[in-house]
Amino acid sequence: MVPIIKANVGRTNWPLMAAKAVAAAAAALACGIAAAQADAPKYGGTLEVGSVYPTISALSWDLADWNWKQNYDTGQVYEQLFAADLSKSRRNGGKYAFQADAWLPPDAIRGELAESWKWIDPLTLEVKLRKNVRFPAKPGVMEERELTSEDVLFSYGRMNASAKKIPSYYDYLTKVEAPDKYTVIFRFKEFNAEWDYRFGWGYYSGIMPKEVATAGAANWKNVTGTGPFTLNQFTQGNSTTYVKNAQYWDTDKIGGKDYKLPFVDKMVLRTVKDEATRNTMLRTGKLDVLELVRWTAVDELKKSAPQLKWSKWLSYTGQYLALRVDTKPFNDIRVRRALNMAVNKQEIVKQYYGGNAELFAYPQHPDYGGYFEPLSTMPDSVKELFTYNPEKAKKLLAEAGYPKGFKFKVQVCACNQDHMEMLPLIGAYLEQVGVKIEIQPMEYGAYLSAMTTKTNAPGYMMANGHTNPTTTLRKSFVAGQVWNASQWNDPAFTARVDQAFQIRDEGKRQEAIRAMTRDIVAQAPYIWLPTPYVFTAWWPWVKNYDGELRAGAVRSGPIYARAWIDQEMKKKLGF
């Protein structure tokens, strides 16, 4: 960039100034070219990543199992119709961090397998697929071939026919058609504001070839897709290894030049249950990226490994203790509100989290623009739930018929160290108003099964992804939904959720969502808990990366396809 020169016109030697300006511009241009050449991506190497879900291995490789984590594990292999437009990331001069678990703003979505899409009429969407996108050959599973509209039709149909499907997920569609090799038509019964999320870039939107289903989709050895990597090895509780898909179709523009993706030869996702071990692996360079670092470890890591780069972000996983409203005493709103007032949430933020948390960030996240409403503007019925008031809590319990309190069981995942440490503290607060809890730690599989089968205990300590502004209300507070741990069942509220999905005008939809959020928070089906800040750390030799985590619903494949390793820098830093 040529520097701007401010001059005193009456005393300026114009020829000399002009010469100097030209020389300065040439020098700046030379530096720019040198920097561009220095930053030109290099191919090769292995990218070692510590998982944002460090204690949980792949839950299933079969997309039709509808497990929430499938995009994280298969999203390097299976692509979707849409993905995040990473050219709008902050590192590229945009405004998006791409850290939300399942929220892509409307202006930050690009076609992935979809080359283009348009509304033919208000209830008919036409999607045109990219041509010459290839499935690589997989011995014993399939021959190499081109992706076609039949693959999209098959994937949608298989998901829709699954017994594990989320209730009502596709009810707004009447039919999906494949009129030709590269065209898919989605016919709507009614408009749904989440259409692009639900079948385009969401948790359950992966496009899988029929051959994988025939061979056995649950077997990781059969997994193959059109993505930047192929699945090479899976070791339960340890690692998932992906290698470069040499036939991958996409490119990335860097310095005005298109580069074929991916850059690295191999990517390894590490599952490391012990927190201290994870941090040591990062500090010693055995991990290039650690997607999740708790605030308690940050200062020490910054001292012992000062070259690390950091991203601080407010977690997109809400925390709460769900109270089953279909059981006594939690069918009484006075009891639920009392338990909220009995917990000193401000003290948890200041003392337990050292200030590294926000008191009110669930079910809506502050990043959700017009959908989020701060606590300061909430009605008193909401503010009261976040104000420590044990005396009023005792009064409400007495009014509800529990002057001496009661005891209830709380299930918690043993894999969540934060919750294992926080729950006894919550128990201590509750005991001050006569309420005692019995803590039941569970392994993740049994813990998740308790909720999905609706056999969870009256208390259920939970970390639940915000997902997006509309889904967070549907999945958590609509009867029959998988993640409704409180078993909330209010037909009038369900009707309001359904109506919100049908509002095309985003401003009006935001207004409806804010009103519903105020109402459901005041009903206190949960003990609302603070949302912590968390950190992502990476070594500076990881280039073309700035802490991005998700290019769709918990899907990192397009992000790591664009990262490359500066091997020379890595050696200079002693690794």
Buried (B, 14 or more C-beta within 10 A) or exposed (E): EEEEEEEEEEEEEEEEEEEEEEEEEEEEEEEEEEEEEEBEBBEEBEBBBBBBBBBBBBBBBBBBBBBBBBBBBBBBBBBBBBBBBBEBBBEBEBEBBBBBBBBBBEEBBBBBBBBEBEEEEEBBBBBBBBEEBBBBEBEEBBEEEBBBBEBBBBBBEBBBEBEBBBEBBBEBBEEBBBEEEBBBBBBBEEBBBBBBBBBBBBBBBBBBBBBBBEBBBBEBBBBBBBBBBBBBBBEEEBBBBBBBBEBBBBEBEBEEEEBEBBBBBBBBBBBBBEBEBBBBBBBEBBBBBBBBBBBBBBEEBBEEBEEBBEBEBBBBBBBBBBBBBEEBBBEBBBBBBBBBBBBBBEEBBBEBBEEBBBBBBBBBBBBBEEBBBEBEEBEEBBBBBBEBBBEBBBBBBBEBEBEEBBEBEBBBBBBBBBBBEBBEBBBEBBEBBBBEBEBBBBEBEEBBEBBBEEEBBBBBBBBBBBBBBBBBBBBBBBBEBBBBBBBBBBEEBBEBBBEBBEBEEBEEBBBBBBEBBBBBBBBBBBBBBBBBBBBBBBBEBBBBBBBBBBBBBBBBBBBBBBBBBBEEBBEEBEE
